[in-house]
């Protein structure tokens, strides 16, 4: 075991899988010599060479399109989109091509690519460096969508994503790259070194896609969250004094409905939190599925805590961000309803 | 590479570009051709593209090694106008230097300098009319400065303070100034290029006389939007100037990763049947002359021009970047095309229209001006001072606030 932040854990996942599988190639803007603007690919080019880890032109559609072609050849590309906010030029290649290639070719071709993209706000990145576009991808049939909340999970999930034979959108909440940010931006960040999930095996392990994790068992209500919001919800539960069962979904598609339903059927109450804006957000899908699976067990309306339906602002970042106070309020509402 | 790589049945090899020098190595611009100034003809503005095929591979230069203006491209600019241009370039640099310090002091989140590229924005603004529409990238602050927009307004945007006309919504330097025909800057790359073409098409549809200009970096030429822009501009012969600022570096990626290893960015124009001009981007007079030529061509309904401005990004990409990790530290100092401020200064001194003493006095004056503007902006607050009431978070998502946003605003206020 080693102490790793999420960046190091991602780097370790790439390193371990590249060492095992010579067909894995890693590329994207600034990922080669420089090692990525967030340093996730640092040292990999030196170790594995320029034809397995390389910089690309600034053309996200080109990055995804060539990855699909390499996948058709038999390689297993792991590509980085520098910020999730920059993924849209690649949208057609992802939605119309990668997602449907297996289906439209009757299984004759597939796109075994992993698309890594830092997402989320909390770094004063404004509307072009803060978005959480997961719901845009969960709506697309044929794409898997994953978002880790700890270094340990990030490594295990990324290895599973890379080894998956279908395209996986792997969203990395950049605000928790260095520590489990709980939404209290006014306080110093606790580094991952002081968190149990910052202890990461140096060698190979997988966390299967589609398995949620109960990060805090509880009896009073179920909280569904992923990414940064897992830590915000844990803080909110303490502050609200609510015995919440906090479930880290980890993988949105495929979704671990069994774990969710078991919990909600036990607690009878549910709060859903995500950083992305509300309308059509993944919380809406979760609400629908919980309602379908648990209606007769529910004792209160389900509440959502989300970003507002506005672009991510610069100055009002913390007004936009669904911090612990808003989550705690929703928890109390649902428990007291 | 051994010759066996090229024999029948050879194993295929992937070429991955590599810059000539990395940190700790000696900067190497030996592969860059810097032709003498003044040797290229200035073609008529109605020349057909096939008659202009040498220009994308050449380099239009006016200032020679002694910084004298030579050759047919030398523009007729009065010493007074040149001094004004020098002043605007120096003001841009002083502004950038001060804003970097302000960011380092924690008064804002982010900043992007244009150091070394000031001639691009300032000389191009000078060659365009004030009514022409500008679709810039994030490194053409000199356009607004050349159009005499108050620095205090830019600073308020950088601070997201109550004086910020963008209401604290945008990352610093993503200005938007309709009064100066300066389009809202996006953080996404290249999106403005086809938009500029559309504006120019609209101007043509309406029989207007105004033209449009847009800027992208060498790295951004890889984005599809750049190719959409060139295609539409060519198809409709739009009155637009499409500028590629080749500053050699896209964050850590040298221009070879945008396709600059085997051809020029100006040469992209040829495939579209659009004239491509390649110009010494650190030569104020050459940049002005080339822009004026292309603007005149567009204004007379001879269509678009692609201009590659060859320059060097002397500073970091942004305050989030550290170039010492990927390029030699003294590369900027070895850049063969020199510094645009220094070259225009020497040119003016050579004309007998400027002196070292005047230059120093102007630098001090501009520094004081920037400081005074900064005091004014800081009096309104720095990052953290709310730019407006929280309701502004929900305004301008739509023209009229729909019910769901009204409900969310009420929820926020009740929280």
Interface residues (C-beta under 8 A of the other chain):
Chain A: X29 X30 X32 X33 X34 X37 X50 X51 X54 X55 X56 X57 X58 X59 X60 X61 X62 X85 X86 X88 X89 X124 X125 X126 X127 X128 X129 X278 X279 X308 X309 X310 X311 X313 X314 X315 X316 X319 X320 X325 X326 X329
Chain B: X13 X14 X16 X17 X18 X22 X109 X110 X160 X164 X167 X168 X169 X170 X171 X172 X174 X186 X187 X188 X189 X219 X220 X222 X223 X224 X225 X250 X251 X252 X253 X257 X258 X259 X320 X321 X325 X326 X383 X386 X387 X390 X392 X393 X394 X397 X404 X405 X408 X412 X415
